[in-house]
């Protein structure tokens, strides 16, 4: 029972990191508009860094390096990429035929879905690590916290850039963050039964990250024209993901 409480505390704390975007509430609108594209660039780098430097390597290490196993991982990755492509097409079609919130970009919803999946995996990872060893659980939680902070900042910027109001973006970002608690609870009770399912979710989520970065965010950055700062913030997102 003590382990379950620690899992809940860790996942709730990680969910609350989604409110890091509240810092922007104290910024003037002009200043926020100036830094939004930098946040989009940072988020694109962080998504690609998270996919290629965390999710895919983790899946490979879990399943092994045999050719058939690696083939499955990249098959799941492509499946995730295609799924998010279909989702965006569906969301775009829905907005075209609906008068509700037509100004909100489809990639805002994709960010929330992919972040929710990522947070669910984090919750599963925390549960599994605490069940294995208490100190391992603390280390895993700290590592997740460190990579969540920069990613949540970037994701929040993308939501604002995509047309969501500040408070609305904070609330929806929190909803995607609280999924970590669900992952922790499910992981505590079913970690042995769903062990293989995590291997599917890792590359699938990576495929979603790659799709959003490559198909939505990077084209938005390029539309703003050539900017060294945009490219440097993009690289910063990758570098930070490589360091944590």
C-alpha positions as CSV (number, residue, x, y, z in Angstrom):
1,X,0.0,0.0,0.0
2,X,2.9,2.3,0.8
3,X,4.3,1.7,-2.7
4,X,0.9,2.6,-4.2
5,X,0.9,5.9,-2.3
6,X,4.4,6.8,-3.6
7,X,3.3,6.0,-7.2
8,X,0.2,8.3,-6.8
9,X,2.4,11.1,-5.3
10,X,4.9,10.9,-8.0
11,X,2.4,10.8,-10.9
12,X,0.3,13.6,-9.4
13,X,3.4,15.8,-9.0
14,X,4.4,15.1,-12.6
15,X,0.8,15.9,-13.7
16,X,1.1,19.3,-12.0
17,X,4.2,20.1,-14.1
18,X,1.7,20.8,-16.9
19,X,0.9,24.1,-15.1
20,X,4.4,25.4,-15.8
21,X,2.9,27.4,-18.6
22,X,1.1,29.5,-16.0
23,X,4.3,31.5,-15.9
24,X,3.3,33.1,-19.2
25,X,0.2,34.5,-17.5
26,X,2.4,37.2,-16.1
27,X,3.8,38.2,-19.5
28,X,2.4,41.0,-21.6
29,X,0.6,39.9,-24.8
30,X,3.3,41.5,-27.0
31,X,6.1,39.7,-25.2
32,X,4.3,36.4,-25.3
33,X,3.6,36.8,-29.1
34,X,7.3,37.4,-29.7
35,X,8.5,34.3,-27.9
36,X,5.7,31.9,-29.2
37,X,7.6,30.9,-32.3
38,X,10.7,30.2,-30.2
39,X,8.5,27.9,-28.0
40,X,7.2,26.2,-31.2
41,X,10.7,25.7,-32.4
42,X,11.8,24.4,-29.0
43,X,8.8,22.0,-28.9
44,X,9.6,20.6,-32.4
45,X,13.2,19.8,-31.2
46,X,12.0,18.4,-28.0
47,X,9.5,16.1,-29.7
48,X,12.1,14.8,-32.2
49,X,14.6,14.4,-29.4
50,X,12.1,12.6,-27.2
51,X,11.2,10.3,-30.0
52,X,14.7,9.4,-31.3
53,X,16.7,9.7,-28.1
54,X,14.2,8.3,-25.5
55,X,11.2,6.4,-26.8
56,X,12.8,4.4,-29.6
57,X,16.0,3.5,-27.7
58,X,13.9,2.5,-24.7
59,X,11.8,0.2,-27.0
60,X,14.9,-1.3,-28.6
61,X,16.5,-2.0,-25.2
62,X,13.3,-3.6,-23.9
63,X,12.7,-5.9,-26.9
64,X,16.3,-6.6,-28.0
65,X,18.2,-5.9,-31.2
66,X,17.2,-8.9,-33.3
67,X,16.1,-8.0,-36.8
68,X,12.5,-9.1,-36.4
69,X,12.2,-7.3,-33.1
70,X,13.6,-4.1,-34.5
71,X,11.3,-4.4,-37.5
72,X,8.3,-4.6,-35.2
73,X,9.4,-1.4,-33.4
74,X,9.7,0.6,-36.6
75,X,6.4,-0.9,-37.9
76,X,4.7,0.4,-34.7
77,X,6.5,3.8,-35.3
78,X,5.1,4.0,-38.8
79,X,1.7,3.0,-37.5
80,X,1.8,5.8,-35.0
81,X,2.9,8.3,-37.6
82,X,0.0,7.2,-40.0
83,X,-2.5,7.2,-37.1
84,X,-1.7,10.8,-36.3
85,X,-1.9,11.7,-40.0
86,X,-5.4,10.2,-40.1
87,X,-6.3,12.0,-36.9
88,X,-5.3,15.4,-38.2
89,X,-7.2,14.8,-41.4
90,X,-10.3,13.9,-39.4
91,X,-9.9,16.9,-37.1
92,X,-9.4,19.1,-40.1
93,X,-12.5,17.7,-41.8
94,X,-14.5,18.1,-38.6
95,X,-13.5,21.8,-38.3
96,X,-14.3,22.4,-42.0
97,X,-17.9,21.1,-41.3
98,X,-18.3,22.7,-37.9
99,X,-18.5,26.3,-36.8
100,X,-17.2,25.5,-33.3
101,X,-13.7,26.7,-32.7
102,X,-12.7,26.9,-36.4
103,X,-9.7,29.1,-35.4
104,X,-8.0,26.4,-33.4
105,X,-5.3,24.5,-35.4
106,X,-5.6,20.7,-35.6
107,X,-2.0,20.3,-34.3
108,X,-3.1,21.6,-30.9
109,X,-5.3,18.6,-30.4
110,X,-2.6,16.3,-31.7
111,X,-0.2,17.7,-29.1
112,X,-2.7,16.9,-26.4
113,X,-3.3,13.4,-27.6
114,X,0.4,12.5,-28.0
115,X,1.3,14.2,-24.7
116,X,-1.4,12.2,-23.0
117,X,0.0,8.9,-24.4
118,X,3.5,9.9,-23.3
119,X,2.2,10.7,-19.8
120,X,0.4,7.4,-19.6
121,X,3.7,5.6,-20.5
122,X,5.5,7.7,-17.8
123,X,2.9,6.6,-15.3
124,X,3.4,2.9,-16.2
125,X,7.2,3.4,-16.0
126,X,6.9,5.0,-12.5
127,X,4.7,2.2,-11.3
128,X,7.0,-0.5,-12.6
129,X,10.1,1.1,-11.2
130,X,8.6,1.6,-7.7
131,X,7.4,-2.0,-7.7
132,X,10.9,-3.2,-8.6
133,X,12.8,-1.0,-6.0
134,X,11.9,2.1,-4.1
135,X,15.1,4.0,-4.9
136,X,14.7,3.1,-8.6
137,X,11.2,4.5,-8.4
138,X,12.6,7.8,-7.1
139,X,15.3,8.0,-9.8
140,X,12.8,7.2,-12.5
141,X,10.4,9.9,-11.2
142,X,13.2,12.5,-11.1
143,X,14.3,11.6,-14.7
144,X,10.7,12.0,-15.9
145,X,10.3,15.3,-14.1
146,X,13.5,16.7,-15.7
147,X,12.3,15.8,-19.2
148,X,8.7,16.9,-18.6
149,X,9.5,20.5,-17.6
150,X,11.0,21.6,-20.9
151,X,8.5,19.5,-23.0
152,X,5.5,21.0,-21.1
153,X,6.8,24.5,-21.7
154,X,7.1,23.9,-25.4
155,X,3.8,22.1,-25.6
156,X,2.0,24.9,-23.9
157,X,3.5,27.4,-26.3
158,X,2.3,25.3,-29.2
159,X,-1.2,25.2,-27.8
160,X,-1.3,29.0,-27.5
161,X,0.2,29.4,-31.0
162,X,-2.5,27.0,-32.2
163,X,-5.2,29.3,-31.1
164,X,-6.1,28.3,-27.6
165,X,-6.6,30.9,-24.9
166,X,-4.1,30.8,-22.0
167,X,-6.4,29.4,-19.3
168,X,-8.0,26.9,-21.8
169,X,-4.5,25.7,-22.8
170,X,-3.5,25.3,-19.2
171,X,-6.6,23.3,-18.4
172,X,-6.3,21.0,-21.4
173,X,-2.6,20.6,-20.8
174,X,-3.4,19.5,-17.3
175,X,-5.9,17.0,-18.5
176,X,-3.3,15.4,-20.7
177,X,-0.9,15.5,-17.8
178,X,-3.2,13.8,-15.3
179,X,-3.2,10.7,-17.6
180,X,0.1,9.9,-15.9
181,X,-1.9,9.1,-12.7
182,X,-4.1,6.7,-14.7
183,X,-0.9,5.1,-16.0
184,X,0.5,4.8,-12.5
185,X,-2.7,3.1,-11.1
186,X,-3.0,0.7,-14.1
187,X,0.7,-0.1,-13.8
188,X,0.4,-0.8,-10.1
189,X,-2.3,-3.4,-10.6
190,X,-1.5,-4.7,-14.1
191,X,2.2,-4.1,-14.7
192,X,2.9,-7.8,-15.3
193,X,0.0,-8.3,-17.6
194,X,0.6,-5.2,-19.8
195,X,4.4,-5.4,-20.0
196,X,4.3,-6.2,-23.7
197,X,1.8,-3.5,-24.4
198,X,4.3,-0.8,-23.3
199,X,6.6,-2.0,-26.1
200,X,3.8,-1.1,-28.6
201,X,3.1,2.3,-27.0
202,X,6.7,3.5,-27.0
203,X,7.3,3.5,-30.8
204,X,3.6,4.3,-31.5
205,X,4.0,7.5,-29.4
206,X,7.4,8.2,-31.0
207,X,5.6,8.1,-34.4
208,X,3.1,10.6,-33.2
209,X,5.9,12.9,-32.0
210,X,7.7,12.7,-35.3
211,X,4.6,13.4,-37.3
212,X,3.6,16.5,-35.3
213,X,7.2,17.9,-35.4
214,X,7.8,17.2,-39.1
215,X,4.3,17.8,-40.5
216,X,3.0,20.7,-38.4
217,X,5.5,22.5,-36.3
218,X,8.6,22.7,-38.6
219,X,6.4,24.0,-41.5
220,X,5.1,26.7,-39.2
221,X,8.6,27.6,-38.3
222,X,9.6,27.8,-42.0
223,X,6.7,30.1,-42.7
224,X,8.1,32.7,-40.3
225,X,11.1,33.0,-42.6
226,X,14.8,32.3,-42.0
227,X,15.8,32.8,-38.4
228,X,19.0,31.7,-36.7
229,X,17.3,32.0,-33.3
230,X,14.4,29.7,-34.4
231,X,17.0,27.1,-35.5
232,X,19.0,27.4,-32.3
233,X,15.9,27.0,-30.1
234,X,15.0,23.9,-32.2
235,X,18.5,22.5,-31.6
236,X,18.1,23.4,-27.9
237,X,15.1,21.2,-27.6
238,X,17.0,18.3,-29.1
239,X,20.1,18.9,-26.9
240,X,18.1,19.1,-23.7
241,X,16.4,15.8,-24.5
242,X,19.8,14.3,-25.2
243,X,21.2,15.5,-21.8
244,X,18.3,14.2,-19.6
